[in-house]
């Protein structure tokens, strides 16, 4: 039943502002939060995924799809959790 989070730090290595339009988890047990303002070239932004482990046991694999103004979409972020009873 613990809620844990992981922060993914993103650096804009492009020449144009990076705009994250949406982060869509593959499960309702994961809540996203992300930098809403354009991330300027060379600057950093964050995507945070909060995972609620209620009703899970053992090793679980979860993912979230990131949509932004880049060529290859969606970008998939994944994480693994080992939930101990």
CORMOGI-V450680 format. One record per residue. SS is DSSP state (@ for helix, = for strand, . for the rest). D_FIRST is the distance of its C-alpha to the first C-alpha in Angstrom with 1 decimal. Layout:
ss->SS d_first->D_FIRST
ss->SS d_first->D_FIRST
This chain:
ss->. d_first->0.0
ss->. d_first->3.8
ss->= d_first->6.6
ss->= d_first->9.6
ss->= d_first->13.0
ss->= d_first->16.3
ss->= d_first->19.7
ss->= d_first->22.5
ss->= d_first->25.9
ss->= d_first->28.7
ss->= d_first->32.4
ss->. d_first->34.9
ss->. d_first->37.6
ss->. d_first->39.6
ss->. d_first->42.6
ss->. d_first->41.1
ss->. d_first->38.2
ss->= d_first->34.9
ss->. d_first->33.2
ss->= d_first->29.7
ss->= d_first->29.8
ss->= d_first->26.4
ss->= d_first->23.2
ss->= d_first->21.8
ss->= d_first->18.5
ss->. d_first->18.8
ss->. d_first->15.5
ss->. d_first->14.2
ss->. d_first->10.7
ss->= d_first->12.7
ss->= d_first->14.6
ss->= d_first->17.8
ss->= d_first->20.1
ss->= d_first->23.5
ss->. d_first->26.9
ss->. d_first->28.8
ss->. d_first->32.2
ss->. d_first->34.5
ss->= d_first->34.1
ss->. d_first->37.6
ss->. d_first->39.1
ss->. d_first->38.1
ss->. d_first->35.3
ss->= d_first->31.6
ss->= d_first->28.7
ss->= d_first->24.9
ss->= d_first->22.3
ss->= d_first->18.7
ss->= d_first->15.8
ss->= d_first->12.3
ss->= d_first->9.7
ss->= d_first->6.4
ss->. d_first->4.9
ss->. d_first->3.9
ss->. d_first->7.3
ss->. d_first->8.2
ss->. d_first->10.0
ss->= d_first->12.8
ss->= d_first->14.4
ss->= d_first->13.8
ss->= d_first->16.3
ss->= d_first->16.0
ss->= d_first->18.9
ss->= d_first->20.3
ss->= d_first->24.0
ss->= d_first->25.8
ss->= d_first->29.0
ss->= d_first->31.7
ss->. d_first->35.4
ss->. d_first->35.9
ss->. d_first->37.7
ss->. d_first->35.0
ss->. d_first->32.3
ss->. d_first->29.4
ss->= d_first->28.2
ss->= d_first->25.1
ss->= d_first->22.4
ss->= d_first->20.1
ss->= d_first->17.3
ss->= d_first->15.9
ss->= d_first->12.6
ss->= d_first->12.5
ss->= d_first->9.2
ss->. d_first->10.2
ss->. d_first->9.5
